[in-house]
Amino acid sequence: AEMSQGHISVVLLGATGDLAKKYLWQGLFQLYMDQVSSGHSFTFHGAALTALEPGQRLMFDVLKKLACPPDESPNRCAVLKDQFLKLSQYHQLKTAENYTVLNREIETLLRQEGLKEAGRIFYFSVPPFAYTEIARHINSSCRPPPGAWLRVVLEKPFGHDLQSAQELAAELTSFFREEEMYRVDHYLGKQAVAHILPFRDQNRQFLDPIWNQHHVERVEIVLKETVDAKGRTSFYEQYGVIRDVLQNHLTEALMFLTMELPANVSRAEEVLQCKLQAFQSLRRLQKNSAVLGQYQAYTSQVCEELQKGPDYVSTTPTFAGVLIHSDSLRWEGVPFLLTSGKALDERVGFIRVLFKNRAYCTQSETLRDAGHSQCKAKQIIFYIGHGALNTPAVLVSRNLFRPVMPKGSWREAAGQSEQRIFGQPLSDYYVYHPVKERDAYSVLISNIYHGRKDFFITTENLLASWGFWTPLLDSISHQPLRLYPGGVENQHILDFEMVSGEVGFTMAEPVELLKQMPSDYRTVQSKFRQSPLVSAWPEDLISQLASDIEKTASRTVAHSGQFHLALSGGSSPVVLFQRLARHHYAFPWKHTHIWLVDERCVPLTDMESNFLSLHNHLLQSVRVPYFNIHPMPVHLNQRLCVEEDRGTELYAKEIMALVANASFDLVLLGVGADGHTASLFPQSENGLEGAQIVVLTESPVKPHQRMSLSLPLINKARQVFVLVLGKGKHDITTLLSRVGHQPRKWPISGVSPSSGQLVWYVDYEALLG
């Protein structure tokens, strides 16, 4: 911006709105104060849907209250404020014609003053549903002339999930180039957050050896608020705490911590590439990756503000704690905890990197130099603001290292107070504060003026973040929330703990806060199709099934020395695989042979492969001997499932050679909505009867070709467990409860072990709808 002199027109859309009143006009005034002698001239155009006179009145009421920083002399402040007011004008921007008129006014002014246009900034402080129409008008009739730049500033929320974010991005891309768009996440303007990358860069010599899984115990990224959602429930009902805070602010901080450092941290392109790589290494979030809460008064506030009926119960979380893992070599195994909520005990934001402590100190605390004791906790804290310190800060434990900090912008705190931060006196840390505290919006508006894109969210960055969060949002959309009273009364209700890669509340929910269970749940019968039935909510059902598989395995190994387990593909068993991997350390994996019930005719590295899913969710986490794993040979002679390659015969021979009497100890099956099981489909040509024990089959959906164990082989098993999950399986479950043995119509109805036991594991939604 400093290179080319000339005139800059700033257009603030939504100039009389809440955000503009609170932050944006002050940020624009700060920009003017900072740049008034840079050689650029400015005009500021406030715009809204309100008619000219009332709009003008509202806008100038805000402008009259603008303040100068404390270090500005009153005389200069008065002069600058007066100039700023003269350079500001209000426009009603409602129709295409209004935008044409605005463009004409800007051009006329420049002609009269003999000025050349350097660029235009359009700041969208309006709801996202208005973006597309405004973008169309700017593009068609309000762009600056060739040679001048255009910068369009967009406020969150940028979509509601991955699909809506993609649609909004596609619409905006048809009007603006990527380099013209500046998506604001105001947390990137917070001084402590903005300093994470420079801090890592300037302290590489100290951090390189310790910024990894071998030294970091855990990382906490926290934003707590004491206010509730009153007055904002229409927004909150749509978005909730994860979309409001975690998907954007806290995720950006997470990226700054986990990404590999580019060679040049001030190059936006390099930073973006490193961020995208960091996103790719994040482990997919599951339902058990989050704990969710809602303050007690929230539903009644929603009912009051949105005129809902007395029976309305909101499922919107106002508190969330989410456990995130990265599978990068640097961070594998390190828990990253992201936490935020409304109506909590204090207002504070911080990012805390806690290091492992390997020291044991023999000398008692009182006799040691506190500052350098190796037994004290070692941490680096980026303190965003509020809380005990009430100011942005960077704190580094004295027993770690004295950090390098930029002298012009950060200063070391003089004379430590008696305050304690995370259980330690401030004297245990090197503490640094910004030389000049700046509001986040002032920082970001300055960066927009300078064209610095590394503080903004690109389309790729945005879609990567939504791609990461959307599966979790989908999976928790009907999850029961823990109610909490709010403020200090929350006590320990929201404390949560990490166990085996999952999170759960530490305390049982107080009875008086429990939500009522639906009263229409019937007592569930204990038989299904004349076989034992286990039924429960999904989590409890999976837990029971995993325990039953482990008991069967231990019993079988004690009896015969080995356990032959055949597992189905598809989505239902994924949660079971994860449960086995994370909770069943006594499982006799060493003596277990893993077989596949069915496989899709794709390479084993293909995302559709059942074996790849089994590998990713179970095999890579447990110690099954390599030679005990038996994938189906669907890929032979560089081709897939060709009959002459005799893959089915190969697998059959392997089973006959290793499995006594070809009777598996346990076969796990699922059920398709059409009644198929394994890859045996209705009217299947092969596998429903006959002597063949492994067959090739055709699926009605892609990938069509499959390999599967036959029904006669499945029925030779000692035990068969059938897992049925979800509302989508309710119709087929109801049907199966009524029909007899008709495998050609419904292959699952043909599962009837000749001398073994069949057990059904069906969750309430599949059973009762």
ROVEX-678466 format. One record per residue (C-alpha): x, y, z; residue in three letters. Coordinates in steps of 0.5 Angstrom, whole numbers, plus 500, padded with zeros to 3 digits. Example, Ala and Ser with C-alpha at 12.3 -4.5 7.8 and 13.67 -1.06 7.14 Angstrom:
// residues 2
    xx    yy    zz   residuo
   525   491   516       ALA
   527   498   514       SER
END
This chain:
// residues 769
    xx    yy    zz   residuo
   500   500   500       ALA
   506   505   502       GLU
   509   504   495       MET
   503   507   491       SER
   501   514   493       GLN
   494   516   491       GLY
   487   516   494       HIS
   483   510   498       ILE
   476   509   498       SER
   473   505   504       VAL
   466   503   504       VAL
   463   500   510       LEU
   457   496   509       LEU
   453   495   515       GLY
   455   502   518       ALA
   450   503   523       THR
   450   495   526       GLY
   453   493   532       ASP
   460   491   530       LEU
   461   497   526       ALA
   459   501   533       LYS
   463   497   537       LYS
   469   496   533       TYR
   470   498   526       LEU
   469   505   526       TRP
   474   506   531       GLN
   479   501   527       GLY
   478   505   521       LEU
   479   512   525       PHE
   486   508   528       GLN
   488   507   521       LEU
   487   514   519       TYR
   491   516   525       MET
   496   512   523       ASP
   496   513   516       GLN
   494   520   515       VAL
   502   522   513       SER
   503   516   509       SER
   502   520   502       GLY
   495   517   501       HIS
   489   521   502       SER
   482   517   504       PHE
   475   518   504       THR
   470   513   509       PHE
   463   511   506       HIS
   458   509   511       GLY
   453   505   508       ALA
   447   501   510       ALA
   439   499   508       LEU
   437   505   512       THR
   434   511   508       ALA
   439   517   508       LEU
   437   522   514       GLU
   436   517   519       PRO
   442   513   517       GLY
   446   519   517       GLN
   444   521   524       ARG
   445   514   527       LEU
   452   514   523       MET
   455   521   526       PHE
   452   519   533       ASP
   457   513   533       VAL
   463   517   530       LEU
   462   523   535       LYS
   464   518   540       LYS
   471   516   537       LEU
   477   516   542       ALA
   484   517   541       CYS
   489   512   544       PRO
   492   515   551       PRO
   499   517   548       ASP
   495   522   543       GLU
   496   529   545       SER
   489   532   546       PRO
   490   537   541       ASN
   492   533   535       ARG
   486   528   537       CYS
   481   534   536       ALA
   484   536   529       VAL
   484   528   527       LEU
   477   527   529       LYS
   475   533   526       ASP
   478   531   519       GLN
   476   524   520       PHE
   468   526   520       LEU
   469   531   514       LYS
   472   525   510       LEU
   466   521   512       SER
   459   520   509       GLN
   453   516   509       TYR
   450   512   503       HIS
   444   508   503       GLN
   446   502   499       LEU
   439   498   497       LYS
   439   497   489       THR
   444   496   483       ALA
   442   504   482       GLU
   445   506   489       ASN
   452   502   487       TYR
   452   506   481       THR
   451   512   484       VAL
   456   511   489       LEU
   461   509   484       ASN
   460   516   480       ARG
   461   520   486       GLU
   467   517   488       ILE
   470   518   481       GLU
   467   525   481       THR
   471   527   487       LEU
   477   524   485       LEU
   477   528   478       ARG
   475   535   482       GLN
   481   534   487       GLU
   486   531   481       GLY
   487   525   485       LEU
   489   518   482       LYS
   485   512   485       GLU
   490   507   489       ALA
   484   502   491       GLY
   478   501   494       ARG
   476   497   501       ILE
   469   494   502       PHE
   468   492   509       TYR
   462   487   509       PHE
   459   488   516       SER
   452   484   514       VAL
   449   477   515       PRO
   452   472   510       PRO
   446   471   506       PHE
   447   478   503       ALA
   454   477   501       TYR
   452   474   494       THR
   447   480   492       GLU
   452   486   494       ILE
   458   482   491       ALA
   454   482   484       ARG
   453   490   485       HIS
   460   491   487       ILE
   463   487   481       ASN
   458   490   476       SER
   458   497   478       SER
   463   499   483       CYS
   470   496   482       ARG
   475   501   482       PRO
   479   503   475       PRO
   484   498   472       PRO
   491   499   476       GLY
   487   500   482       ALA
   486   495   487       TRP
   480   492   490       LEU
   480   489   497       ARG
   473   486   500       VAL
   473   484   507       VAL
   468   479   509       LEU
   466   477   517       GLU
   464   470   519       LYS
   460   466   519       PRO
   463   463   513       PHE
   457   458   512       GLY
   454   453   517       HIS
   458   446   514       ASP
   462   444   509       LEU
   457   444   503       GLN
   454   451   505       SER
   461   454   505       ALA
   463   451   499       GLN
   457   454   496       GLU
   458   461   499       LEU
   465   460   496       ALA
   463   458   489       ALA
   458   464   489       GLU
   464   469   491       LEU
   469   466   487       THR
   464   468   481       SER
   465   476   483       PHE
   472   476   486       PHE
   479   474   485       ARG
   482   470   491       GLU
   487   475   492       GLU
   481   481   493       GLU
   478   477   499       MET
   480   478   506       TYR
   476   473   511       ARG
   476   476   518       VAL
   477   472   524       ASP
   478   477   529       HIS
   482   472   533       TYR
   488   473   528       LEU
   488   480   530       GLY
   489   479   538       LYS
   496   480   539       GLN
   498   474   543       ALA
   495   470   537       VAL
   498   474   532       ALA
   505   473   535       HIS
   505   465   536       ILE
   508   464   529       LEU
   514   470   530       PRO
   515   467   537       PHE
   516   460   534       ARG
   520   463   528       ASP
   525   467   533       GLN
   526   462   538       ASN
   527   456   533       ARG
   534   455   537       GLN
   530   453   543       PHE
   524   450   541       LEU
   527   446   535       ASP
   529   440   540       PRO
   523   441   545       ILE
   517   442   540       TRP
   514   435   539       ASN
   511   429   542       GLN
   517   427   546       HIS
   517   433   550       HIS
   510   436   550       VAL
   505   433   555       GLU
   499   437   552       ARG
   496   443   549       VAL
   490   447   551       GLU
   487   452   547       ILE
   481   456   551       VAL
   476   461   551       LEU
   471   462   557       LYS
   466   467   557       GLU
   461   469   563       THR
   456   472   559       VAL
   450   468   556       ASP
   447   468   549       ALA
   441   472   551       LYS
   439   477   546       GLY
   443   473   541       ARG
   439   466   541       THR
   437   466   534       SER
   444   466   532       PHE
   446   461   537       TYR
   440   456   535       GLU
   443   456   528       GLN
   451   456   530       TYR
   452   453   537       GLY
   459   454   540       VAL
   463   449   536       ILE
   461   453   529       ARG
   461   460   533       ASP
   468   459   536       VAL
   472   452   535       LEU
   471   452   528       GLN
   474   458   527       ASN
   478   462   532       HIS
   481   456   536       LEU
   482   452   530       THR
   487   458   527       GLU
   491   458   534       ALA
   491   450   533       LEU
   494   451   526       MET
   499   456   528       PHE
   502   451   534       LEU
   502   444   530       THR
   504   447   523       MET
   511   446   520       GLU
   514   453   520       LEU
   515   455   513       PRO
   522   458   511       ALA
   519   465   511       ASN
   513   466   516       VAL
   512   473   513       SER
   510   470   506       ARG
   502   468   506       ALA
   503   463   501       GLU
   508   459   505       GLU
   504   459   511       VAL
   498   457   508       LEU
   501   451   505       GLN
   504   449   512       CYS
   497   450   515       LYS
   493   446   509       LEU
   499   440   511       GLN
   497   441   518       ALA
   490   440   517       PHE
   491   434   513       GLN
   495   430   519       SER
   489   431   524       LEU
   485   425   526       ARG
   478   425   524       ARG
   474   427   530       LEU
   469   422   532       GLN
   462   423   537       LYS
   467   421   543       ASN
   472   426   541       SER
   467   432   545       ALA
   463   433   551       VAL
   458   438   550       LEU
   454   442   555       GLY
   448   447   555       GLN
   447   452   561       TYR
   440   451   564       GLN
   437   458   562       ALA
   438   457   555       TYR
   432   453   552       THR
   427   458   556       SER
   431   464   553       GLN
   430   461   546       VAL
   423   460   547       CYS
   422   467   550       GLU
   426   470   544       GLU
   424   466   538       LEU
   417   464   541       GLN
   417   457   541       LYS
   412   453   545       GLY
   413   450   552       PRO
   415   443   550       ASP
   421   446   546       TYR
   428   443   548       VAL
   434   446   544       SER
   440   441   543       THR
   444   447   541       THR
   451   446   545       PRO
   453   453   549       THR
   459   449   552       PHE
   464   444   548       ALA
   471   441   550       GLY
   474   437   544       VAL
   480   433   544       LEU
   484   433   537       ILE
   490   429   535       HIS
   495   430   530       SER
   498   424   526       ASP
   504   428   524       SER
   511   425   526       LEU
   512   431   530       ARG
   505   431   534       TRP
   503   424   534       GLU
   500   422   541       GLY
   500   429   544       VAL
   493   431   546       PRO
   490   438   544       PHE
   484   440   548       LEU
   480   446   545       LEU
   475   449   550       THR
   470   454   550       SER
   463   456   553       GLY
   458   461   555       LYS
   456   462   562       ALA
   462   460   565       LEU
   466   462   571       ASP
   471   467   568       GLU
   472   471   562       ARG
   479   469   559       VAL
   483   466   553       GLY
   489   463   553       PHE
   493   458   549       ILE
   498   453   554       ARG
   503   449   552       VAL
   505   444   558       LEU
   511   440   557       PHE
   513   433   560       LYS
   517   434   566       ASN
   522   428   567       ARG
   526   431   573       ALA
   526   429   580       TYR
   528   434   585       CYS
   531   431   592       THR
   532   437   595       GLN
   526   440   598       SER
   522   446   595       GLU
   524   451   600       THR
   532   450   599       LEU
   532   451   592       ARG
   532   457   587       ASP
   525   457   585       ALA
   526   461   578       GLY
   530   455   576       HIS
   528   449   579       SER
   527   443   574       GLN
   521   440   578       CYS
   517   446   577       LYS
   512   445   571       ALA
   515   448   564       LYS
   510   451   560       GLN
   509   457   555       ILE
   503   461   555       ILE
   500   465   550       PHE
   495   469   554       TYR
   490   472   549       ILE
   487   477   555       GLY
   482   478   560       HIS
   482   473   566       GLY
   487   474   572       ALA
   492   478   568       LEU
   487   482   564       ASN
   492   484   558       THR
   495   480   552       PRO
   502   477   555       ALA
   507   471   553       VAL
   509   467   559       LEU
   515   462   559       VAL
   517   458   565       SER
   524   460   567       ARG
   526   453   567       ASN
   525   453   560       LEU
   529   458   557       PHE
   529   466   556       ARG
   525   467   550       PRO
   527   472   544       VAL
   522   477   543       MET
   522   483   539       PRO
   524   489   543       LYS
   520   495   539       GLY
   513   491   540       SER
   514   487   546       TRP
   517   489   553       ARG
   519   485   559       GLU
   514   486   565       ALA
   518   490   571       ALA
   517   488   578       GLY
   513   481   579       GLN
   506   481   583       SER
   504   476   587       GLU
   499   473   582       GLN
   499   466   581       ARG
   498   463   574       ILE
   496   456   573       PHE
   498   454   580       GLY
   505   458   580       GLN
   507   465   582       PRO
   509   470   576       LEU
   516   470   578       SER
   517   463   576       ASP
   516   466   569       TYR
   519   471   564       TYR
   513   475   562       VAL
   512   480   556       TYR
   507   485   554       HIS
   505   489   548       PRO
   509   495   548       VAL
   502   498   545       LYS
   496   494   546       GLU
   492   494   540       ARG
   485   492   539       ASP
   484   486   534       ALA
   480   490   529       TYR
   485   496   529       SER
   491   490   527       VAL
   486   487   522       LEU
   484   493   518       ILE
   491   496   518       SER
   493   489   515       ASN
   488   490   510       ILE
   490   497   508       TYR
   497   494   507       HIS
   495   488   503       GLY
   498   483   508       ARG
   494   476   507       LYS
   497   472   512       ASP
   492   474   517       PHE
   486   472   514       PHE
   482   466   512       ILE
   483   463   504       THR
   478   459   501       THR
   482   453   501       GLU
   484   454   509       ASN
   476   455   510       LEU
   474   449   507       LEU
   479   445   510       ALA
   477   447   517       SER
   470   445   515       TRP
   472   439   512       GLY
   475   437   519       PHE
   469   439   523       TRP
   463   437   519       THR
   463   430   521       PRO
   463   431   528       LEU
   458   436   528       LEU
   453   431   524       ASP
   455   426   529       SER
   453   430   535       ILE
   447   433   532       SER
   442   429   537       HIS
   447   428   542       GLN
   444   429   549       PRO
   447   435   553       LEU
   450   436   560       ARG
   446   442   563       LEU
   450   447   568       TYR
   447   452   572       PRO
   452   457   570       GLY
   458   462   573       GLY
   461   459   579       VAL
   455   455   581       GLU
   458   450   575       ASN
   463   447   580       GLN
   466   441   577       HIS
   460   439   573       ILE
   464   441   566       LEU
   470   438   568       ASP
   472   432   563       PHE
   478   427   562       GLU
   481   424   557       MET
   481   416   556       VAL
   484   412   551       SER
   484   418   546       GLY
   476   420   548       GLU
   474   425   552       VAL
   468   424   558       GLY
   465   428   564       PHE
   469   426   570       THR
   463   427   574       MET
   456   423   573       ALA
   451   428   572       GLU
   447   431   578       PRO
   440   428   578       VAL
   436   434   578       GLU
   439   436   572       LEU
   438   430   568       LEU
   434   431   562       LYS
   427   427   561       GLN
   428   421   557       MET
   422   420   552       PRO
   417   416   556       SER
   415   412   550       ASP
   421   407   550       TYR
   418   400   551       ARG
   421   394   554       THR
   425   391   549       VAL
   424   383   548       GLN
   431   379   549       SER
   430   374   543       LYS
   430   376   536       PHE
   428   371   530       ARG
   429   366   536       GLN
   436   368   538       SER
   439   372   544       PRO
   438   379   543       LEU
   442   385   546       VAL
   439   392   545       SER
   442   399   548       ALA
   444   406   546       TRP
   449   405   541       PRO
   455   407   545       GLU
   453   402   551       ASP
   451   397   545       LEU
   458   397   542       ILE
   461   397   549       SER
   458   390   550       GLN
   459   387   544       LEU
   467   389   544       ALA
   467   386   551       SER
   463   379   549       ASP
   468   379   543       ILE
   474   379   548       GLU
   471   374   553       LYS
   470   369   547       THR
   477   370   544       ALA
   480   369   551       SER
   476   363   553       ARG
   478   360   546       THR
   485   362   546       VAL
   485   358   553       ALA
   482   352   550       HIS
   485   351   543       SER
   491   356   543       GLY
   488   361   538       GLN
   482   365   536       PHE
   480   365   529       HIS
   475   372   528       LEU
   472   374   521       ALA
   470   381   521       LEU
   465   385   516       SER
   466   391   512       GLY
   462   397   512       GLY
   461   403   516       SER
   457   400   522       SER
   463   396   525       PRO
   468   402   525       VAL
   466   404   532       VAL
   467   397   534       LEU
   474   397   531       PHE
   476   403   535       GLN
   473   401   541       ARG
   477   394   541       LEU
   483   398   539       ALA
   482   403   545       ARG
   479   400   551       HIS
   481   392   550       HIS
   488   392   552       TYR
   488   385   555       ALA
   485   382   548       PHE
   489   376   546       PRO
   491   379   539       TRP
   498   375   539       LYS
   494   369   538       HIS
   488   372   534       THR
   488   371   526       HIS
   484   376   523       ILE
   480   374   517       TRP
   475   378   512       LEU
   468   376   511       VAL
   467   380   505       ASP
   471   385   501       GLU
   470   390   495       ARG
   474   389   489       CYS
   479   395   489       VAL
   486   395   491       PRO
   488   395   498       LEU
   490   402   499       THR
   483   405   496       ASP
   479   408   501       MET
   473   403   499       GLU
   477   397   501       SER
   474   394   507       ASN
   481   392   509       PHE
   484   399   509       LEU
   478   401   514       SER
   480   395   518       LEU
   487   397   518       HIS
   486   404   520       ASN
   481   403   525       HIS
   484   397   529       LEU
   490   393   526       LEU
   495   399   526       GLN
   493   400   534       SER
   494   393   536       VAL
   499   388   536       ARG
   496   382   531       VAL
   502   378   528       PRO
   503   380   521       TYR
   502   373   519       PHE
   496   372   523       ASN
   492   378   518       ILE
   489   375   512       HIS
   486   380   507       PRO
   482   377   501       MET
   486   376   495       PRO
   482   381   491       VAL
   488   384   487       HIS
   492   379   483       LEU
   496   379   477       ASN
   495   387   477       GLN
   488   386   476       ARG
   482   386   480       LEU
   477   379   482       CYS
   478   376   475       VAL
   475   369   476       GLU
   481   366   472       GLU
   486   368   478       ASP
   482   364   482       ARG
   483   369   488       GLY
   476   365   491       THR
   480   358   491       GLU
   486   361   494       LEU
   482   364   500       TYR
   478   358   501       ALA
   485   354   501       LYS
   488   358   506       GLU
   482   358   511       ILE
   482   350   510       MET
   489   350   512       ALA
   489   354   518       LEU
   482   354   521       VAL
   480   347   524       ALA
   474   344   520       ASN
   473   351   517       ALA
   469   353   523       SER
   471   360   525       PHE
   471   361   532       ASP
   467   368   531       LEU
   464   371   525       VAL
   461   379   525       LEU
   456   381   521       LEU
   452   387   519       GLY
   445   388   515       VAL
   444   392   509       GLY
   437   396   508       ALA
   436   391   503       ASP
   437   385   508       GLY
   444   383   505       HIS
   449   381   509       THR
   457   380   508       ALA
   457   381   500       SER
   451   376   499       LEU
   445   380   496       PHE
   438   378   495       PRO
   437   374   488       GLN
   445   373   489       SER
   448   368   484       GLU
   453   365   488       ASN
   454   364   496       GLY
   447   363   498       LEU
   448   355   497       GLU
   452   350   495       GLY
   459   347   496       ALA
   463   353   495       GLN
   466   357   501       ILE
   469   363   498       VAL
   465   367   492       VAL
   465   373   487       LEU
   458   377   488       THR
   455   383   484       GLU
   453   389   489       SER
   447   393   486       PRO
   452   399   488       VAL
   459   401   486       LYS
   464   398   487       PRO
   459   392   484       HIS
   464   387   484       GLN
   465   383   491       ARG
   469   377   494       MET
   465   374   500       SER
   465   368   505       LEU
   459   364   503       SER
   452   363   507       LEU
   454   355   508       PRO
   461   357   511       LEU
   458   363   515       ILE
   453   357   518       ASN
   459   353   520       LYS
   462   358   525       ALA
   462   357   533       ARG
   459   364   534       GLN
   456   369   529       VAL
   454   376   532       PHE
   450   381   528       VAL
   451   388   529       LEU
   445   393   527       VAL
   446   400   528       LEU
   441   407   527       GLY
   434   409   525       LYS
   436   407   517       GLY
   436   400   519       LYS
   429   400   523       HIS
   425   398   517       ASP
   429   392   515       ILE
   429   390   523       THR
   422   390   523       THR
   421   386   517       LEU
   426   381   519       LEU
   422   380   526       SER
   416   378   522       ARG
   419   373   516       VAL
   422   366   516       GLY
   428   363   513       HIS
   428   366   506       GLN
   435   367   504       PRO
   434   369   496       ARG
   430   375   498       LYS
   433   377   505       TRP
   440   373   505       PRO
   441   375   513       ILE
   435   371   514       SER
   439   365   512       GLY
   444   366   517       VAL
   443   360   522       SER
   449   357   525       PRO
   448   349   524       SER
   452   348   531       SER
   454   354   533       GLY
   450   360   537       GLN
   447   367   533       LEU
   447   373   537       VAL
   443   380   535       TRP
   446   386   537       TYR
   441   392   535       VAL
   441   399   538       ASP
   434   402   540       TYR
   434   406   534       GLU
   434   400   529       ALA
   429   396   534       LEU
   424   402   535       LEU
   425   407   530       GLY
END
